[in-house]
Amino acid sequence: MSRIYPIGFSIHSSKITNDIPEKKRLLAPLIPGNTSTYIYHTEKDYYDAYKESYFAITHRKAGWDCMRHYEILACGCIPLFPDLENCPPNIMTHFPKFMIQQSNQLYNNILSKSVDPMTEAEQMKLKELYIKPLLELTKTQLTNVAIAQYILTKSDHIVPSSSLPNLLSNEMNRDVKRILYLSGDTDPDYLRCVTLPGFKELFGAECHDYPKIKHIYTDYPEDQAKQLYGRGLTYTKLVDPILRNDNYDITVEDDIKKHKYDLIIYGSYHRGMPFWDLVNVSYDKKDVVLMCGEDLHHCNYNQYAEQGYILFVRELLN
């Protein structure tokens, strides 16, 4: 049986506003693609522009999924997303497409009114009818932890003694106490970088990233984070360094041989697969997860799935 599942980006719970901010404008001033509107030098300023707005423009880039979609939602703002109805059904499956399409129609209705748009937005109760439900959905379905739990559930793995719900509680499930999260290239890769903190929250140091993804840790230098893709906004400096045991680096190869880890995850199999031959000798394919976060590619995920590996693909077209 083919084990290919859709997956999308996610956002850390610390980035999600607790309350719906006061709205000062109908549309956020940041326009994707218009670099003259990229005037924000800190993450706070960037987020505040969304928090103060009812709507914010976003759109697909090279791929449909985009971190900006989640940043807008996390700020209690509605993504104004043209052509969202054309998004393939197996892409952004956790994203509230239908609700956003409905709210986007209201935006056009507001602009067509002769009265003040802000007054019209208040009268339409956008906060109560759309922003509040979207914010709650973001908190429950679009966090790093929610996506990590989704991966465990779909791959028939569970966290022992977890307070989280076991959505597939049956004899097929396998307890997971330790995870090895492997990377070939440690440069930023959104899917790998935002999913790893979810596993860190679930397993702590017993989810071991190798090599170390330095920029996800809170002690990563701020000046270096700003030099990363997207100025490091949203996906860097999320994890307390105490949630990593550096000593595990020393024994990683022997630990694979001894089957220390219950689950092996390749955060981006396109960008390198360290210890691949050793993993295949030491592990059953049902305990090996391959993740693909690429935008556009000629992916060989069907080939891996036919061999029995479990795959999670961001831009899953079929």
C-alpha positions in Angstrom: 0.0 0.0 0.0 1.3 3.4 -1.0 2.1 5.6 2.0 2.2 9.1 0.6 0.6 11.9 2.6 0.1 15.6 2.1 1.8 18.0 4.5 2.1 21.7 4.8 4.0 24.4 6.8 3.1 25.2 10.3 3.8 27.9 12.9 5.1 27.9 16.4 2.5 28.5 19.1 4.6 31.4 20.5 4.0 33.3 17.3 0.2 33.1 17.5 -1.6 36.0 19.1 -3.8 35.2 22.1 -6.4 37.9 21.4 -7.8 39.5 18.4 -5.9 42.9 18.1 -7.6 46.2 17.5 -8.0 46.8 13.8 -6.7 50.1 12.3 -7.0 49.4 8.6 -8.8 47.1 6.2 -5.8 45.9 4.3 -2.2 45.4 5.5 0.3 47.7 3.8 2.7 44.9 2.9 2.2 43.9 -0.7 4.0 40.7 -1.7 6.3 41.3 -4.7 6.3 45.1 -4.1 9.7 45.5 -2.4 8.9 49.2 -1.6 6.5 47.9 1.1 9.1 45.7 2.7 9.8 48.3 5.4 9.8 46.1 8.5 13.2 45.5 10.2 12.0 43.4 13.1 9.6 40.5 13.4 7.5 42.5 15.8 7.0 45.3 13.4 6.2 42.8 10.6 3.6 41.0 12.7 2.1 44.2 14.0 1.3 45.3 10.5 -0.8 42.2 10.1 -2.3 42.4 13.6 -3.7 45.9 12.9 -5.3 44.8 9.7 -8.5 42.9 8.8 -7.0 41.4 5.6 -3.5 40.9 4.2 -2.6 40.0 0.6 -0.9 36.6 0.1 -0.6 34.3 -2.9 1.2 31.3 -4.1 4.9 31.6 -4.9 6.8 28.8 -6.6 4.6 26.5 -4.6 1.1 27.0 -3.2 2.2 26.7 0.4 3.9 29.7 1.8 5.0 30.7 5.3 3.3 34.1 4.9 -0.1 32.4 4.9 0.5 31.2 8.4 2.0 34.4 9.7 -1.1 36.3 8.6 -3.4 33.8 10.4 -1.2 33.8 13.5 -1.6 37.5 13.8 -5.4 37.4 13.8 -5.7 38.6 10.2 -7.5 37.1 7.2 -5.3 36.0 4.2 -6.6 37.7 1.1 -5.7 34.9 -1.3 -6.6 35.2 -5.0 -7.0 32.0 -6.9 -7.1 29.9 -3.8 -10.0 28.0 -5.4 -7.5 26.6 -7.9 -5.2 25.1 -5.2 -5.1 21.3 -5.8 -6.9 19.2 -3.2 -3.8 17.4 -1.9 -1.9 20.6 -1.2 -2.4 22.7 2.0 -4.9 20.1 3.3 -4.8 21.5 6.8 -5.3 25.1 5.6 -8.8 26.5 6.0 -9.3 27.1 2.3 -13.1 27.3 2.2 -13.5 29.7 5.1 -10.8 32.0 3.6 -12.5 31.9 0.2 -15.8 33.0 1.9 -14.1 35.8 3.7 -12.4 37.0 0.6 -15.8 37.5 -1.1 -16.7 39.7 1.8 -13.6 41.8 1.2 -14.8 42.6 -2.4 -18.3 43.4 -1.0 -16.8 45.8 1.5 -14.9 47.6 -1.3 -18.1 47.9 -3.4 -19.9 49.8 -0.6 -20.1 53.5 -0.5 -19.7 53.8 3.2 -16.4 53.7 5.2 -14.8 50.3 4.7 -13.8 50.0 8.4 -17.4 50.6 9.5 -18.6 48.1 7.0 -16.1 45.5 8.3 -17.3 46.0 11.8 -21.0 45.7 10.7 -20.2 42.5 8.9 -18.7 41.2 12.2 -15.6 39.9 10.6 -13.9 39.4 13.9 -16.6 37.2 15.3 -17.5 35.3 12.2 -14.1 34.8 10.6 -11.1 36.0 12.5 -11.9 34.3 15.8 -12.6 30.9 14.2 -9.5 31.1 12.0 -7.4 32.0 15.0 -8.7 29.1 16.9 -8.1 26.7 14.0 -4.5 28.0 13.7 -3.9 27.3 17.4 -5.3 23.7 17.1 -4.4 22.5 13.6 -1.5 24.6 12.2 1.1 24.6 15.0 4.4 22.7 14.8 3.1 20.3 17.4 -0.1 19.6 15.5 1.8 18.7 12.4 4.3 16.6 14.3 1.4 14.7 15.8 -0.2 14.4 12.3 3.0 12.7 11.0 3.0 10.3 14.0 -0.6 9.4 13.5 -0.4 8.9 9.7 2.7 6.7 10.1 1.0 4.6 12.8 3.3 5.8 15.6 2.2 7.1 19.0 3.8 9.0 21.9 3.6 6.7 25.0 1.6 8.2 27.9 0.9 11.3 25.8 -2.0 13.6 26.7 -2.5 14.2 23.1 -5.3 12.3 21.4 -4.4 9.0 19.6 -6.4 9.4 16.4 -5.4 5.9 15.3 -5.4 3.8 18.4 -5.0 0.2 17.3 -2.6 -2.7 17.2 -0.8 -1.2 14.2 0.5 1.7 16.3 4.1 1.6 17.5 5.3 3.4 20.5 7.9 6.1 19.9 10.2 7.3 22.6 13.2 8.5 20.5 13.4 10.1 17.1 16.4 10.7 14.9 15.8 13.7 12.6 18.4 13.6 9.9 19.5 16.3 7.4 22.0 16.4 4.7 22.1 20.2 4.3 21.5 22.4 7.4 20.6 25.5 5.4 17.1 26.7 6.0 14.3 24.5 4.6 10.9 25.7 5.8 9.2 22.4 6.1 12.1 20.7 7.9 12.7 23.8 10.1 9.1 24.3 11.3 8.3 20.6 11.8 11.4 19.8 13.9 10.3 22.2 16.8 7.0 20.3 17.0 8.9 17.0 17.6 11.2 18.8 20.1 8.1 19.9 22.1 6.8 16.3 22.1 10.1 14.5 22.8 12.6 17.0 24.0 16.2 16.0 23.6 15.0 12.5 22.7 14.3 13.9 19.3 17.8 14.4 18.1 18.6 16.5 15.0 21.7 15.5 13.2 23.6 17.5 12.1 22.4 20.2 14.5 20.0 22.7 12.9 21.6 25.6 14.7 19.3 28.3 13.7 16.2 26.8 15.3 17.7 27.2 18.8 17.2 30.3 20.9 20.9 30.8 21.4 21.5 31.3 17.7 23.0 34.8 17.2 20.3 37.3 16.2 22.7 39.0 13.7 23.3 35.7 11.9 19.6 34.9 11.9 18.9 38.1 10.0 21.2 37.0 7.3 19.2 33.8 6.6 16.5 33.4 4.0 13.5 35.7 4.8 15.6 37.4 7.5 15.0 34.4 9.6 11.5 35.5 10.5 9.2 33.0 12.1 11.3 29.8 11.8 14.4 30.6 13.7 15.3 30.8 17.5 12.3 28.6 18.6 13.9 25.8 20.7 15.6 25.9 24.0 19.2 24.5 23.7 18.5 22.2 26.7 16.3 20.2 24.3 19.4 18.9 22.6 22.0 16.4 23.9 25.2 17.1 22.0 26.7 13.9 23.2 24.3 12.0 20.9 26.3 13.3 18.0 29.3 11.2 19.1 27.4 7.9 19.0 24.9 8.6 16.3 26.2 5.9 13.9 26.4 3.2 16.6 23.0 4.3 17.9 21.5 3.6 14.4 23.1 0.2 14.3 21.7 -0.6 17.8 18.3 0.7 16.9 18.3 3.2 19.7 15.8 5.4 17.8 12.2 4.2 17.2 11.6 6.4 14.2 14.0 7.9 11.6 12.8 11.1 9.8 14.6 12.7 6.9 13.6 16.3 7.1 14.3 16.9 3.4 15.3 13.8 1.5 16.1 16.0 -1.6 18.8 17.8 0.3 20.7 14.8 1.6 20.2 11.4 3.2 23.0 10.7 5.6 23.5 7.1 6.8 20.9 6.0 4.3 22.5 2.6 3.7 23.0 2.0 7.4 19.4 3.0 8.2 18.1 0.6 5.6 20.1 -2.3 7.2 19.0 -1.4 10.7 15.4 -0.3 10.3 12.1 -1.5 8.9 10.9 0.8 6.1 7.7 1.5 8.1 9.8 3.2 10.7 11.5 5.6 8.1 9.8 8.8 7.2 10.8 10.9 4.2 9.7 14.5 3.9 9.7 16.7 0.8 9.2 20.4 1.2 10.3 21.5 -2.2 8.3 24.0 -4.4 8.8 22.7 -7.9 10.6 19.4 -8.7 10.3 16.1 -10.4 10.0 14.2 -7.2 10.6 10.4 -7.0 8.3 10.0 -4.0 6.3 7.3 -5.8 9.4 5.2 -6.2 10.2 5.4 -2.4 6.6 4.7 -1.5 6.5 1.6 -3.7 9.5 0.3 -1.7 7.5 0.7 1.5 8.8 4.1 2.9 6.4 6.6 4.4 6.4 10.0 2.6 5.0 13.4 3.4 5.0 15.7 0.4 4.2 19.5 0.6 3.3 20.1 -3.1 1.5 16.8 -3.7 -0.1 17.1 -7.1 -1.7 13.7 -7.4 
